[in-house]
């Protein structure tokens, strides 16, 4: 069975957390770590890659953190997956087969499965995940700004 990597799961959880809890102030990494239980060492590594890819925007300073760089409907799970898989590829080389069956039969099959999977992930937006989080009551209640005028 195909499995999702830890880094991929952490990246998706972090980006959805930002979509859910983002507001006028950026979402701090320590808040994401506390809510999602993502180890800080994984989180910072993934977040920096997502910033460089234009999925997130980093905000510096004492109240800094992360924001979505684009609207939720303009960010796909496929984009996030590509960033994470690039990060994982940096961790070590893939092991290509040297056999004829591996090169001519198994590798093309695996490329087809990967292409179909990425096509499906490209069709899922962060807005879709945000709406799913709201439907499952995972999304934070967005409060209306308070008006203190009398």
C-alpha positions in Angstrom: 0.0 0.0 0.0 1.2 3.5 -0.8 2.0 5.6 2.3 2.2 9.3 2.9 5.6 10.4 4.3 5.9 12.2 7.6 7.1 15.3 5.9 4.2 15.3 3.5 1.7 14.8 6.4 3.4 17.6 8.4 3.4 20.0 5.5 -0.3 19.5 4.7 -1.2 19.8 8.4 0.8 23.0 8.8 -0.6 24.6 5.6 -4.2 23.7 6.5 -3.5 25.0 10.1 -2.4 28.3 8.6 -5.5 28.4 6.4 -7.8 27.7 9.4 -6.1 29.9 12.0 -4.8 32.6 9.8 -6.1 36.1 10.3 -4.7 39.6 10.6 -1.7 38.3 12.4 0.6 35.6 11.0 0.5 32.1 12.5 3.5 31.4 14.5 5.4 28.1 14.0 5.2 27.3 17.8 1.4 27.6 17.6 1.3 25.1 14.7 3.7 22.8 16.7 1.4 23.0 19.7 -1.8 22.4 17.8 -0.6 19.7 15.4 2.1 18.1 17.4 4.6 18.6 14.6 8.2 18.4 15.7 9.9 21.9 15.3 12.8 20.5 13.4 10.5 19.1 10.6 8.3 22.1 10.6 10.9 24.8 10.1 12.6 22.9 7.3 9.3 22.4 5.4 8.0 25.9 6.1 11.1 27.5 4.6 10.7 25.4 1.4 7.0 26.4 1.2 8.0 30.0 1.5 10.6 29.7 -1.3 8.0 28.0 -3.5 5.5 30.9 -3.0 2.9 28.9 -1.1 3.6 30.6 2.2 4.9 34.0 3.1 7.2 34.4 6.1 6.7 37.4 8.3 9.7 38.4 10.4 9.7 40.0 13.8 8.5 39.3 17.3 4.9 38.7 16.1 6.1 37.1 12.9 5.1 33.7 11.5 3.5 32.5 8.3 0.7 33.5 6.1 -0.7 32.0 2.9 1.0 33.6 -0.1 -2.1 33.3 -2.2 -5.8 32.6 -1.8 -6.7 29.2 -0.6 -8.4 28.4 -3.9 -5.2 29.1 -5.8 -3.0 26.6 -3.8 -3.2 22.9 -4.7 -2.2 19.9 -2.7 -0.1 18.9 -5.7 2.0 22.1 -5.3 2.7 21.3 -1.7 3.5 17.6 -2.6 6.1 18.7 -5.2 7.8 20.9 -2.6 7.9 18.1 0.0 9.0 15.5 -2.5 11.8 17.8 -3.7 12.8 18.1 0.0 12.8 14.4 0.5 14.8 13.8 -2.7 17.5 16.0 -1.1 17.6 13.5 1.8 18.9 10.7 -0.4 18.9 9.3 -3.9 16.2 7.1 -5.3 17.2 3.6 -6.1 16.5 3.0 -9.8 16.4 -0.5 -11.0 19.2 -1.8 -13.1 17.3 -4.9 -14.4 15.6 -4.9 -17.7 12.2 -5.7 -16.2 12.6 -2.9 -13.7 13.5 -0.4 -16.4 11.0 -1.4 -19.0 8.1 -2.6 -17.0 8.1 -1.6 -13.4 9.5 2.0 -13.7 7.0 3.0 -16.5 4.2 1.6 -14.4 5.4 3.6 -11.3 5.7 6.8 -13.4 2.1 6.3 -14.6 0.9 5.9 -11.0 2.8 8.9 -9.9 1.5 11.0 -12.8 -2.1 10.0 -12.0 -1.6 10.7 -8.3 -0.2 14.1 -9.0 -3.0 14.9 -11.4 -5.5 14.1 -8.7 -3.6 16.1 -6.1 -3.5 19.1 -8.5 -7.3 19.0 -8.5 -7.6 19.4 -4.7 -7.2 23.0 -3.5 -6.4 24.3 0.0 -9.9 25.7 -0.1 -11.3 22.2 -0.4 -9.3 21.1 2.7 -10.3 24.2 4.6 -14.0 23.5 3.8 -13.5 19.9 4.9 -11.9 21.2 8.2 -14.9 23.5 8.8 -17.4 20.6 8.0 -15.6 18.4 10.6 -15.6 21.3 13.1 -11.8 21.4 13.0 -11.7 25.0 11.8 -11.3 27.7 14.3 -14.4 29.9 14.8 -13.6 33.2 13.1 -14.9 35.9 15.3 -16.2 39.2 14.0 -14.0 42.2 14.9 -15.2 43.8 18.0 -16.5 47.3 17.8 -16.0 49.3 21.0 -17.7 52.5 19.8 -20.4 53.9 21.9 
